[in-house]
Amino acid sequence: MASAPNRLRRVPIHKHLIEQGFQKYVEERRHIGKPLFYEPPRARGGKKANPQWQKVAERLGEWVRDSLKVSNWLQP
């Protein structure tokens, strides 16, 4: 079951992401009121049943499982 896009979720951050400035990026996106991993203006008029954020989450999950070889027990 997918979590709602506005629901608070605490996630540990790898130190390499911190070194690369991920926390600054998160704050910048929060300040301008945009999601972290997609641009709403780039949406192609999808249906409410398949929102853009859900598709991005699916693709991110595929990348984690396929490219990074993370087993299926972990859900991003």
N, CA, C and O atoms as a Maestro MAE file, in Angstrom:
{
 s_m_m2io_version
 :::
 2.0.0
}

f_m_ct {
 s_m_title
 :::
 protein
 m_atom[304] {
  # First column is atom index #
  i_m_mmod_type
  r_m_x_coord
  r_m_y_coord
  r_m_z_coord
  i_m_residue_number
  s_m_chain_name
  s_m_pdb_residue_name
  s_m_pdb_atom_name
  i_m_atomic_number
  :::
  1 25 0.850 -1.179 0.000 1 A "MET " " N  " 7
  2 3 0.000 0.000 0.000 1 A "MET " " CA " 6
  3 2 0.892 1.237 0.000 1 A "MET " " C  " 6
  4 15 1.799 1.338 0.826 1 A "MET " " O  " 8
  5 25 0.657 2.165 -0.894 2 A "ALA " " N  " 7
  6 3 1.454 3.385 -0.993 2 A "ALA " " CA " 6
  7 2 1.015 4.370 0.077 2 A "ALA " " C  " 6
  8 15 -0.168 4.460 0.406 2 A "ALA " " O  " 8
  9 25 1.982 5.109 0.618 3 A "SER " " N  " 7
  10 3 1.646 6.120 1.609 3 A "SER " " CA " 6
  11 2 1.208 7.402 0.911 3 A "SER " " C  " 6
  12 15 1.560 7.646 -0.243 3 A "SER " " O  " 8
  13 25 0.446 8.205 1.614 4 A "ALA " " N  " 7
  14 3 -0.033 9.471 1.053 4 A "ALA " " CA " 6
  15 2 1.149 10.419 0.848 4 A "ALA " " C  " 6
  16 15 2.098 10.387 1.631 4 A "ALA " " O  " 8
  17 25 1.112 11.266 -0.190 5 A "PRO " " N  " 7
  18 3 2.247 12.128 -0.492 5 A "PRO " " CA " 6
  19 2 2.540 13.176 0.573 5 A "PRO " " C  " 6
  20 15 3.673 13.652 0.645 5 A "PRO " " O  " 8
  21 25 1.573 13.557 1.404 6 A "ASN " " N  " 7
  22 3 1.796 14.584 2.413 6 A "ASN " " CA " 6
  23 2 1.987 14.023 3.810 6 A "ASN " " C  " 6
  24 15 1.952 14.768 4.789 6 A "ASN " " O  " 8
  25 25 2.183 12.745 3.911 7 A "ARG " " N  " 7
  26 3 2.337 12.096 5.215 7 A "ARG " " CA " 6
  27 2 3.801 12.126 5.641 7 A "ARG " " C  " 6
  28 15 4.686 11.777 4.859 7 A "ARG " " O  " 8
  29 25 4.055 12.543 6.884 8 A "LEU " " N  " 7
  30 3 5.418 12.604 7.415 8 A "LEU " " CA " 6
  31 2 5.989 11.196 7.537 8 A "LEU " " C  " 6
  32 15 5.337 10.289 8.053 8 A "LEU " " O  " 8
  33 25 7.197 11.033 7.061 9 A "ARG " " N  " 7
  34 3 7.865 9.736 7.141 9 A "ARG " " CA " 6
  35 2 9.336 9.984 7.447 9 A "ARG " " C  " 6
  36 15 10.016 10.661 6.676 9 A "ARG " " O  " 8
  37 25 9.827 9.464 8.529 10 A "ARG " " N  " 7
  38 3 11.233 9.635 8.898 10 A "ARG " " CA " 6
  39 2 12.057 8.553 8.211 10 A "ARG " " C  " 6
  40 15 11.766 7.362 8.314 10 A "ARG " " O  " 8
  41 25 13.101 9.006 7.502 11 A "VAL " " N  " 7
  42 3 13.934 8.083 6.752 11 A "VAL " " CA " 6
  43 2 15.400 8.428 7.042 11 A "VAL " " C  " 6
  44 15 15.789 9.588 6.908 11 A "VAL " " O  " 8
  45 25 16.218 7.448 7.436 12 A "PRO " " N  " 7
  46 3 17.634 7.733 7.667 12 A "PRO " " CA " 6
  47 2 18.312 8.130 6.352 12 A "PRO " " C  " 6
  48 15 17.973 7.615 5.286 12 A "PRO " " O  " 8
  49 25 19.262 9.042 6.445 13 A "ILE " " N  " 7
  50 3 19.966 9.524 5.261 13 A "ILE " " CA " 6
  51 2 21.417 9.046 5.309 13 A "ILE " " C  " 6
  52 15 22.111 9.254 6.304 13 A "ILE " " O  " 8
  53 25 21.861 8.418 4.252 14 A "HIS " " N  " 7
  54 3 23.236 7.944 4.161 14 A "HIS " " CA " 6
  55 2 24.191 9.140 4.199 14 A "HIS " " C  " 6
  56 15 23.887 10.192 3.638 14 A "HIS " " O  " 8
  57 25 25.333 8.983 4.851 15 A "LYS " " N  " 7
  58 3 26.262 10.101 5.012 15 A "LYS " " CA " 6
  59 2 26.768 10.639 3.671 15 A "LYS " " C  " 6
  60 15 27.112 11.817 3.574 15 A "LYS " " O  " 8
  61 25 26.817 9.809 2.659 16 A "HIS " " N  " 7
  62 3 27.263 10.274 1.343 16 A "HIS " " CA " 6
  63 2 26.248 11.262 0.749 16 A "HIS " " C  " 6
  64 15 26.633 12.237 0.103 16 A "HIS " " O  " 8
  65 25 24.969 11.009 0.967 17 A "LEU " " N  " 7
  66 3 23.946 11.952 0.509 17 A "LEU " " CA " 6
  67 2 24.051 13.274 1.265 17 A "LEU " " C  " 6
  68 15 23.859 14.341 0.681 17 A "LEU " " O  " 8
  69 25 24.350 13.206 2.544 18 A "ILE " " N  " 7
  70 3 24.536 14.426 3.329 18 A "ILE " " CA " 6
  71 2 25.720 15.214 2.780 18 A "ILE " " C  " 6
  72 15 25.635 16.431 2.617 18 A "ILE " " O  " 8
  73 25 26.821 14.526 2.494 19 A "GLU " " N  " 7
  74 3 28.014 15.179 1.932 19 A "GLU " " CA " 6
  75 2 27.714 15.837 0.591 19 A "GLU " " C  " 6
  76 15 28.312 16.861 0.260 19 A "GLU " " O  " 8
  77 25 26.800 15.265 -0.184 20 A "GLN " " N  " 7
  78 3 26.464 15.806 -1.495 20 A "GLN " " CA " 6
  79 2 25.441 16.939 -1.425 20 A "GLN " " C  " 6
  80 15 25.088 17.514 -2.455 20 A "GLN " " O  " 8
  81 25 24.965 17.264 -0.231 21 A "GLY " " N  " 7
  82 3 24.047 18.384 -0.075 21 A "GLY " " CA " 6
  83 2 22.576 18.046 -0.219 21 A "GLY " " C  " 6
  84 15 21.768 18.919 -0.534 21 A "GLY " " O  " 8
  85 25 22.219 16.791 0.009 22 A "PHE " " N  " 7
  86 3 20.824 16.392 -0.152 22 A "PHE " " CA " 6
  87 2 19.893 17.152 0.785 22 A "PHE " " C  " 6
  88 15 18.792 17.530 0.384 22 A "PHE " " O  " 8
  89 25 20.318 17.381 2.025 23 A "GLN " " N  " 7
  90 3 19.458 18.085 2.971 23 A "GLN " " CA " 6
  91 2 19.185 19.522 2.505 23 A "GLN " " C  " 6
  92 15 18.080 20.035 2.686 23 A "GLN " " O  " 8
  93 25 20.180 20.161 1.914 24 A "LYS " " N  " 7
  94 3 19.990 21.509 1.373 24 A "LYS " " CA " 6
  95 2 18.978 21.466 0.226 24 A "LYS " " C  " 6
  96 15 18.105 22.329 0.133 24 A "LYS " " O  " 8
  97 25 19.094 20.477 -0.630 25 A "TYR " " N  " 7
  98 3 18.152 20.305 -1.742 25 A "TYR " " CA " 6
  99 2 16.730 20.134 -1.209 25 A "TYR " " C  " 6
  100 15 15.793 20.740 -1.729 25 A "TYR " " O  " 8
  101 25 16.573 19.311 -0.177 26 A "VAL " " N  " 7
  102 3 15.253 19.076 0.414 26 A "VAL " " CA " 6
  103 2 14.676 20.391 0.936 26 A "VAL " " C  " 6
  104 15 13.505 20.690 0.705 26 A "VAL " " O  " 8
  105 25 15.486 21.168 1.630 27 A "GLU " " N  " 7
  106 3 15.011 22.444 2.162 27 A "GLU " " CA " 6
  107 2 14.647 23.421 1.045 27 A "GLU " " C  " 6
  108 15 13.662 24.150 1.161 27 A "GLU " " O  " 8
  109 25 15.425 23.444 -0.024 28 A "GLU " " N  " 7
  110 3 15.122 24.319 -1.157 28 A "GLU " " CA " 6
  111 2 13.778 23.940 -1.780 28 A "GLU " " C  " 6
  112 15 12.960 24.811 -2.077 28 A "GLU " " O  " 8
  113 25 13.552 22.640 -1.978 29 A "ARG " " N  " 7
  114 3 12.295 22.181 -2.563 29 A "ARG " " CA " 6
  115 2 11.121 22.502 -1.639 29 A "ARG " " C  " 6
  116 15 10.050 22.892 -2.102 29 A "ARG " " O  " 8
  117 25 11.325 22.338 -0.341 30 A "ARG " " N  " 7
  118 3 10.268 22.646 0.625 30 A "ARG " " CA " 6
  119 2 9.951 24.143 0.576 30 A "ARG " " C  " 6
  120 15 8.785 24.537 0.608 30 A "ARG " " O  " 8
  121 25 10.979 24.962 0.500 31 A "HIS " " N  " 7
  122 3 10.804 26.420 0.480 31 A "HIS " " CA " 6
  123 2 9.982 26.884 -0.721 31 A "HIS " " C  " 6
  124 15 9.160 27.792 -0.593 31 A "HIS " " O  " 8
  125 25 10.193 26.277 -1.875 32 A "ILE " " N  " 7
  126 3 9.444 26.684 -3.070 32 A "ILE " " CA " 6
  127 2 8.158 25.873 -3.247 32 A "ILE " " C  " 6
  128 15 7.413 26.087 -4.203 32 A "ILE " " O  " 8
  129 25 7.899 24.938 -2.318 33 A "GLY " " N  " 7
  130 3 6.645 24.187 -2.343 33 A "GLY " " CA " 6
  131 2 6.547 23.140 -3.435 33 A "GLY " " C  " 6
  132 15 5.466 22.892 -3.969 33 A "GLY " " O  " 8
  133 25 7.684 22.516 -3.773 34 A "LYS " " N  " 7
  134 3 7.674 21.493 -4.823 34 A "LYS " " CA " 6
  135 2 8.094 20.136 -4.259 34 A "LYS " " C  " 6
  136 15 8.839 20.066 -3.281 34 A "LYS " " O  " 8
  137 25 7.615 19.068 -4.880 35 A "PRO " " N  " 7
  138 3 8.027 17.715 -4.467 35 A "PRO " " CA " 6
  139 2 9.521 17.498 -4.718 35 A "PRO " " C  " 6
  140 15 10.138 18.213 -5.508 35 A "PRO " " O  " 8
  141 25 10.085 16.513 -4.044 36 A "LEU " " N  " 7
  142 3 11.522 16.253 -4.161 36 A "LEU " " CA " 6
  143 2 11.945 15.679 -5.511 36 A "LEU " " C  " 6
  144 15 12.938 16.128 -6.083 36 A "LEU " " O  " 8
  145 25 11.221 14.710 -6.023 37 A "PHE " " N  " 7
  146 3 11.741 13.919 -7.129 37 A "PHE " " CA " 6
  147 2 11.017 14.075 -8.463 37 A "PHE " " C  " 6
  148 15 11.256 13.295 -9.385 37 A "PHE " " O  " 8
  149 25 10.150 15.053 -8.581 38 A "TYR " " N  " 7
  150 3 9.501 15.281 -9.869 38 A "TYR " " CA " 6
  151 2 9.040 16.731 -9.974 38 A "TYR " " C  " 6
  152 15 8.934 17.439 -8.973 38 A "TYR " " O  " 8
  153 25 8.771 17.149 -11.184 39 A "GLU " " N  " 7
  154 3 8.306 18.497 -11.479 39 A "GLU " " CA " 6
  155 2 6.846 18.442 -11.924 39 A "GLU " " C  " 6
  156 15 6.567 17.960 -13.022 39 A "GLU " " O  " 8
  157 25 5.908 18.917 -11.110 40 A "PRO " " N  " 7
  158 3 4.493 18.873 -11.491 40 A "PRO " " CA " 6
  159 2 4.188 19.466 -12.872 40 A "PRO " " C  " 6
  160 15 3.326 18.925 -13.565 40 A "PRO " " O  " 8
  161 25 4.847 20.549 -13.311 41 A "PRO " " N  " 7
  162 3 4.531 21.077 -14.647 41 A "PRO " " CA " 6
  163 2 4.842 20.101 -15.792 41 A "PRO " " C  " 6
  164 15 4.333 20.268 -16.901 41 A "PRO " " O  " 8
  165 25 5.666 19.092 -15.531 42 A "ARG " " N  " 7
  166 3 6.013 18.126 -16.580 42 A "ARG " " CA " 6
  167 2 4.985 17.004 -16.704 42 A "ARG " " C  " 6
  168 15 5.133 16.122 -17.550 42 A "ARG " " O  " 8
  169 25 3.948 17.031 -15.872 43 A "ALA " " N  " 7
  170 3 2.903 16.003 -15.944 43 A "ALA " " CA " 6
  171 2 2.231 16.044 -17.308 43 A "ALA " " C  " 6
  172 15 2.084 17.108 -17.910 43 A "ALA " " O  " 8
  173 25 1.828 14.882 -17.784 44 A "ARG " " N  " 7
  174 3 1.211 14.784 -19.104 44 A "ARG " " CA " 6
  175 2 -0.293 14.571 -19.021 44 A "ARG " " C  " 6
  176 15 -0.874 13.884 -19.862 44 A "ARG " " O  " 8
  177 25 -0.919 15.154 -18.019 45 A "GLY " " N  " 7
  178 3 -2.371 15.029 -17.917 45 A "GLY " " CA " 6
  179 2 -2.833 13.646 -17.524 45 A "GLY " " C  " 6
  180 15 -3.834 13.153 -18.045 45 A "GLY " " O  " 8
  181 25 -2.113 13.009 -16.606 46 A "GLY " " N  " 7
  182 3 -2.483 11.662 -16.178 46 A "GLY " " CA " 6
  183 2 -3.804 11.622 -15.441 46 A "GLY " " C  " 6
  184 15 -4.379 12.661 -15.118 46 A "GLY " " O  " 8
  185 25 -4.271 10.444 -15.182 47 A "LYS " " N  " 7
  186 3 -5.550 10.244 -14.507 47 A "LYS " " CA " 6
  187 2 -5.351 10.275 -13.002 47 A "LYS " " C  " 6
  188 15 -4.257 10.002 -12.507 47 A "LYS " " O  " 8
  189 25 -6.419 10.609 -12.271 48 A "LYS " " N  " 7
  190 3 -6.342 10.638 -10.809 48 A "LYS " " CA " 6
  191 2 -6.003 9.264 -10.241 48 A "LYS " " C  " 6
  192 15 -5.397 9.162 -9.174 48 A "LYS " " O  " 8
  193 25 -6.387 8.221 -10.945 49 A "ALA " " N  " 7
  194 3 -6.114 6.857 -10.484 49 A "ALA " " CA " 6
  195 2 -4.627 6.519 -10.591 49 A "ALA " " C  " 6
  196 15 -4.165 5.579 -9.945 49 A "ALA " " O  " 8
  197 25 -3.881 7.258 -11.382 50 A "ASN " " N  " 7
  198 3 -2.452 7.007 -11.569 50 A "ASN " " CA " 6
  199 2 -1.703 8.345 -11.542 50 A "ASN " " C  " 6
  200 15 -1.223 8.809 -12.577 50 A "ASN " " O  " 8
  201 25 -1.600 8.974 -10.339 51 A "PRO " " N  " 7
  202 3 -0.978 10.290 -10.253 51 A "PRO " " CA " 6
  203 2 0.523 10.254 -10.565 51 A "PRO " " C  " 6
  204 15 1.173 9.215 -10.457 51 A "PRO " " O  " 8
  205 25 1.045 11.403 -10.947 52 A "GLN " " N  " 7
  206 3 2.459 11.507 -11.322 52 A "GLN " " CA " 6
  207 2 3.383 11.043 -10.198 52 A "GLN " " C  " 6
  208 15 4.348 10.323 -10.456 52 A "GLN " " O  " 8
  209 25 3.107 11.442 -8.964 53 A "TRP " " N  " 7
  210 3 3.985 11.076 -7.855 53 A "TRP " " CA " 6
  211 2 4.056 9.562 -7.695 53 A "TRP " " C  " 6
  212 15 5.096 9.028 -7.312 53 A "TRP " " O  " 8
  213 25 2.959 8.869 -7.984 54 A "GLN " " N  " 7
  214 3 2.948 7.410 -7.856 54 A "GLN " " CA " 6
  215 2 3.830 6.769 -8.932 54 A "GLN " " C  " 6
  216 15 4.557 5.815 -8.652 54 A "GLN " " O  " 8
  217 25 3.767 7.284 -10.143 55 A "LYS " " N  " 7
  218 3 4.582 6.750 -11.235 55 A "LYS " " CA " 6
  219 2 6.062 6.971 -10.940 55 A "LYS " " C  " 6
  220 15 6.885 6.087 -11.179 55 A "LYS " " O  " 8
  221 25 6.398 8.152 -10.419 56 A "VAL " " N  " 7
  222 3 7.790 8.442 -10.071 56 A "VAL " " CA " 6
  223 2 8.263 7.475 -8.977 56 A "VAL " " C  " 6
  224 15 9.386 6.974 -9.036 56 A "VAL " " O  " 8
  225 25 7.418 7.216 -7.994 57 A "ALA " " N  " 7
  226 3 7.774 6.278 -6.926 57 A "ALA " " CA " 6
  227 2 8.015 4.879 -7.486 57 A "ALA " " C  " 6
  228 15 8.943 4.189 -7.065 57 A "ALA " " O  " 8
  229 25 7.179 4.462 -8.435 58 A "GLU " " N  " 7
  230 3 7.366 3.144 -9.054 58 A "GLU " " CA " 6
  231 2 8.701 3.065 -9.785 58 A "GLU " " C  " 6
  232 15 9.424 2.077 -9.660 58 A "GLU " " O  " 8
  233 25 9.024 4.099 -10.542 59 A "ARG " " N  " 7
  234 3 10.291 4.105 -11.288 59 A "ARG " " CA " 6
  235 2 11.490 4.147 -10.355 59 A "ARG " " C  " 6
  236 15 12.499 3.489 -10.609 59 A "ARG " " O  " 8
  237 25 11.389 4.910 -9.284 60 A "LEU " " N  " 7
  238 3 12.469 4.958 -8.302 60 A "LEU " " CA " 6
  239 2 12.659 3.583 -7.664 60 A "LEU " " C  " 6
  240 15 13.787 3.129 -7.475 60 A "LEU " " O  " 8
  241 25 11.547 2.924 -7.334 61 A "GLY " " N  " 7
  242 3 11.622 1.575 -6.765 61 A "GLY " " CA " 6
  243 2 12.258 0.577 -7.716 61 A "GLY " " C  " 6
  244 15 13.057 -0.259 -7.294 61 A "GLY " " O  " 8
  245 25 11.911 0.656 -8.999 62 A "GLU " " N  " 7
  246 3 12.528 -0.227 -10.003 62 A "GLU " " CA " 6
  247 2 14.034 0.001 -10.070 62 A "GLU " " C  " 6
  248 15 14.813 -0.949 -10.143 62 A "GLU " " O  " 8
  249 25 14.433 1.266 -10.044 63 A "TRP " " N  " 7
  250 3 15.858 1.600 -10.104 63 A "TRP " " CA " 6
  251 2 16.597 1.027 -8.889 63 A "TRP " " C  " 6
  252 15 17.684 0.466 -9.028 63 A "TRP " " O  " 8
  253 25 16.006 1.170 -7.703 64 A "VAL " " N  " 7
  254 3 16.635 0.654 -6.487 64 A "VAL " " CA " 6
  255 2 16.787 -0.858 -6.583 64 A "VAL " " C  " 6
  256 15 17.846 -1.396 -6.261 64 A "VAL " " O  " 8
  257 25 15.733 -1.551 -7.025 65 A "ARG " " N  " 7
  258 3 15.792 -3.013 -7.104 65 A "ARG " " CA " 6
  259 2 16.698 -3.507 -8.226 65 A "ARG " " C  " 6
  260 15 17.492 -4.425 -8.021 65 A "ARG " " O  " 8
  261 25 16.588 -2.909 -9.407 66 A "ASP " " N  " 7
  262 3 17.301 -3.417 -10.578 66 A "ASP " " CA " 6
  263 2 18.752 -2.935 -10.670 66 A "ASP " " C  " 6
  264 15 19.669 -3.742 -10.825 66 A "ASP " " O  " 8
  265 25 18.949 -1.651 -10.576 67 A "SER " " N  " 7
  266 3 20.298 -1.100 -10.744 67 A "SER " " CA " 6
  267 2 21.160 -1.293 -9.514 67 A "SER " " C  " 6
  268 15 22.343 -1.616 -9.621 67 A "SER " " O  " 8
  269 25 20.568 -1.094 -8.340 68 A "LEU " " N  " 7
  270 3 21.345 -1.195 -7.104 68 A "LEU " " CA " 6
  271 2 21.311 -2.595 -6.502 68 A "LEU " " C  " 6
  272 15 21.994 -2.877 -5.518 68 A "LEU " " O  " 8
  273 25 20.499 -3.476 -7.113 69 A "LYS " " N  " 7
  274 3 20.391 -4.874 -6.671 69 A "LYS " " CA " 6
  275 2 19.936 -5.001 -5.221 69 A "LYS " " C  " 6
  276 15 20.422 -5.858 -4.483 69 A "LYS " " O  " 8
  277 25 18.998 -4.138 -4.818 70 A "VAL " " N  " 7
  278 3 18.423 -4.216 -3.492 70 A "VAL " " CA " 6
  279 2 17.259 -5.188 -3.567 70 A "VAL " " C  " 6
  280 15 16.435 -5.104 -4.477 70 A "VAL " " O  " 8
  281 25 17.186 -6.115 -2.611 71 A "SER " " N  " 7
  282 3 16.162 -7.158 -2.674 71 A "SER " " CA " 6
  283 2 14.763 -6.579 -2.494 71 A "SER " " C  " 6
  284 15 14.598 -5.457 -2.015 71 A "SER " " O  " 8
  285 25 13.777 -7.350 -2.878 72 A "ASN " " N  " 7
  286 3 12.380 -6.896 -2.855 72 A "ASN " " CA " 6
  287 2 11.805 -6.672 -1.463 72 A "ASN " " C  " 6
  288 15 10.733 -6.078 -1.345 72 A "ASN " " O  " 8
  289 25 12.459 -7.116 -0.422 73 A "TRP " " N  " 7
  290 3 11.902 -6.930 0.918 73 A "TRP " " CA " 6
  291 2 11.922 -5.467 1.330 73 A "TRP " " C  " 6
  292 15 11.212 -5.084 2.260 73 A "TRP " " O  " 8
  293 25 12.712 -4.645 0.663 74 A "LEU " " N  " 7
  294 3 12.797 -3.228 1.003 74 A "LEU " " CA " 6
  295 2 11.928 -2.417 0.057 74 A "LEU " " C  " 6
  296 15 12.062 -2.522 -1.162 74 A "LEU " " O  " 8
  297 25 11.044 -1.615 0.614 75 A "GLN " " N  " 7
  298 3 10.214 -0.742 -0.223 75 A "GLN " " CA " 6
  299 2 10.693 0.694 -0.043 75 A "GLN " " C  " 6
  300 15 10.675 1.215 1.072 75 A "GLN " " O  " 8
  301 25 11.125 1.344 -1.138 76 A "PRO " " N  " 7
  302 3 11.615 2.724 -1.012 76 A "PRO " " CA " 6
  303 2 10.508 3.693 -0.673 76 A "PRO " " C  " 6
  304 15 10.757 4.890 -0.533 76 A "PRO " " O  " 8
  :::
 }
 m_bond[303] {
  # First column is bond index #
  i_m_from
  i_m_to
  i_m_order
  :::
  1 1 2 1
  2 2 3 1
  3 3 4 2
  4 3 5 1
  5 5 6 1
  6 6 7 1
  7 7 8 2
  8 7 9 1
  9 9 10 1
  10 10 11 1
  11 11 12 2
  12 11 13 1
  13 13 14 1
  14 14 15 1
  15 15 16 2
  16 15 17 1
  17 17 18 1
  18 18 19 1
  19 19 20 2
  20 19 21 1
  21 21 22 1
  22 22 23 1
  23 23 24 2
  24 23 25 1
  25 25 26 1
  26 26 27 1
  27 27 28 2
  28 27 29 1
  29 29 30 1
  30 30 31 1
  31 31 32 2
  32 31 33 1
  33 33 34 1
  34 34 35 1
  35 35 36 2
  36 35 37 1
  37 37 38 1
  38 38 39 1
  39 39 40 2
  40 39 41 1
  41 41 42 1
  42 42 43 1
  43 43 44 2
  44 43 45 1
  45 45 46 1
  46 46 47 1
  47 47 48 2
  48 47 49 1
  49 49 50 1
  50 50 51 1
  51 51 52 2
  52 51 53 1
  53 53 54 1
  54 54 55 1
  55 55 56 2
  56 55 57 1
  57 57 58 1
  58 58 59 1
  59 59 60 2
  60 59 61 1
  61 61 62 1
  62 62 63 1
  63 63 64 2
  64 63 65 1
  65 65 66 1
  66 66 67 1
  67 67 68 2
  68 67 69 1
  69 69 70 1
  70 70 71 1
  71 71 72 2
  72 71 73 1
  73 73 74 1
  74 74 75 1
  75 75 76 2
  76 75 77 1
  77 77 78 1
  78 78 79 1
  79 79 80 2
  80 79 81 1
  81 81 82 1
  82 82 83 1
  83 83 84 2
  84 83 85 1
  85 85 86 1
  86 86 87 1
  87 87 88 2
  88 87 89 1
  89 89 90 1
  90 90 91 1
  91 91 92 2
  92 91 93 1
  93 93 94 1
  94 94 95 1
  95 95 96 2
  96 95 97 1
  97 97 98 1
  98 98 99 1
  99 99 100 2
  100 99 101 1
  101 101 102 1
  102 102 103 1
  103 103 104 2
  104 103 105 1
  105 105 106 1
  106 106 107 1
  107 107 108 2
  108 107 109 1
  109 109 110 1
  110 110 111 1
  111 111 112 2
  112 111 113 1
  113 113 114 1
  114 114 115 1
  115 115 116 2
  116 115 117 1
  117 117 118 1
  118 118 119 1
  119 119 120 2
  120 119 121 1
  121 121 122 1
  122 122 123 1
  123 123 124 2
  124 123 125 1
  125 125 126 1
  126 126 127 1
  127 127 128 2
  128 127 129 1
  129 129 130 1
  130 130 131 1
  131 131 132 2
  132 131 133 1
  133 133 134 1
  134 134 135 1
  135 135 136 2
  136 135 137 1
  137 137 138 1
  138 138 139 1
  139 139 140 2
  140 139 141 1
  141 141 142 1
  142 142 143 1
  143 143 144 2
  144 143 145 1
  145 145 146 1
  146 146 147 1
  147 147 148 2
  148 147 149 1
  149 149 150 1
  150 150 151 1
  151 151 152 2
  152 151 153 1
  153 153 154 1
  154 154 155 1
  155 155 156 2
  156 155 157 1
  157 157 158 1
  158 158 159 1
  159 159 160 2
  160 159 161 1
  161 161 162 1
  162 162 163 1
  163 163 164 2
  164 163 165 1
  165 165 166 1
  166 166 167 1
  167 167 168 2
  168 167 169 1
  169 169 170 1
  170 170 171 1
  171 171 172 2
  172 171 173 1
  173 173 174 1
  174 174 175 1
  175 175 176 2
  176 175 177 1
  177 177 178 1
  178 178 179 1
  179 179 180 2
  180 179 181 1
  181 181 182 1
  182 182 183 1
  183 183 184 2
  184 183 185 1
  185 185 186 1
  186 186 187 1
  187 187 188 2
  188 187 189 1
  189 189 190 1
  190 190 191 1
  191 191 192 2
  192 191 193 1
  193 193 194 1
  194 194 195 1
  195 195 196 2
  196 195 197 1
  197 197 198 1
  198 198 199 1
  199 199 200 2
  200 199 201 1
  201 201 202 1
  202 202 203 1
  203 203 204 2
  204 203 205 1
  205 205 206 1
  206 206 207 1
  207 207 208 2
  208 207 209 1
  209 209 210 1
  210 210 211 1
  211 211 212 2
  212 211 213 1
  213 213 214 1
  214 214 215 1
  215 215 216 2
  216 215 217 1
  217 217 218 1
  218 218 219 1
  219 219 220 2
  220 219 221 1
  221 221 222 1
  222 222 223 1
  223 223 224 2
  224 223 225 1
  225 225 226 1
  226 226 227 1
  227 227 228 2
  228 227 229 1
  229 229 230 1
  230 230 231 1
  231 231 232 2
  232 231 233 1
  233 233 234 1
  234 234 235 1
  235 235 236 2
  236 235 237 1
  237 237 238 1
  238 238 239 1
  239 239 240 2
  240 239 241 1
  241 241 242 1
  242 242 243 1
  243 243 244 2
  244 243 245 1
  245 245 246 1
  246 246 247 1
  247 247 248 2
  248 247 249 1
  249 249 250 1
  250 250 251 1
  251 251 252 2
  252 251 253 1
  253 253 254 1
  254 254 255 1
  255 255 256 2
  256 255 257 1
  257 257 258 1
  258 258 259 1
  259 259 260 2
  260 259 261 1
  261 261 262 1
  262 262 263 1
  263 263 264 2
  264 263 265 1
  265 265 266 1
  266 266 267 1
  267 267 268 2
  268 267 269 1
  269 269 270 1
  270 270 271 1
  271 271 272 2
  272 271 273 1
  273 273 274 1
  274 274 275 1
  275 275 276 2
  276 275 277 1
  277 277 278 1
  278 278 279 1
  279 279 280 2
  280 279 281 1
  281 281 282 1
  282 282 283 1
  283 283 284 2
  284 283 285 1
  285 285 286 1
  286 286 287 1
  287 287 288 2
  288 287 289 1
  289 289 290 1
  290 290 291 1
  291 291 292 2
  292 291 293 1
  293 293 294 1
  294 294 295 1
  295 295 296 2
  296 295 297 1
  297 297 298 1
  298 298 299 1
  299 299 300 2
  300 299 301 1
  301 301 302 1
  302 302 303 1
  303 303 304 2
  :::
 }
}
